[in-house]
Structures are given as C-alpha cells and as structure tokens.
Amino acid sequence: MENKGSCSGADGVKTNVVTAAEIHERDTNDSPILPSLVETTAKNFEVAEVSADKGYSSVDNTNAIISMGGDSLHRVQDFG
C-alpha cells in the first residue's frame, strides 16, 4: 500500500480524547501544524500545557500555545 498522506493530531492527557486532527501531504513538516492543532483544541478544551518532542520547539509554537491559554511548550524526551 502506498503512503500518500500524513496525519497529525492532539489529544488530552487525562481523557485520551482526540482534540484535533489534520491530514496533510506525506512530506509535510509537523512543526508548523502545531499552532492550528492548539487552536482547534482550545475551541473545546482548556489548554493548560502542551507536550511535544524537540522537533516542535519554536518561538511560533510557544507563542501559539501561550495565546491559547497554555503556559509553554514542554518537551518530552526523544527516545528515537
């Protein structure tokens, strides 16, 4: 089966509810998608903090999280 796309998503840590999901071209970089995932999540849930690997660490992403009520981007350890 040929891989033609990529899915990015956000979910609640306590609820395990998928709060946002987007489908993009296969080679789309994940980092620029984070602000829209956070914005979609904030429409229905309180955004207290966002955890992601270091590939998402950027000023734009941190500002997006703060603008939606989160305190910052918390990096999780990259085991890859």
Order of alpha helices (4+ residues) and beta strands (2+ residues): beta-beta-alpha-beta-alpha-beta
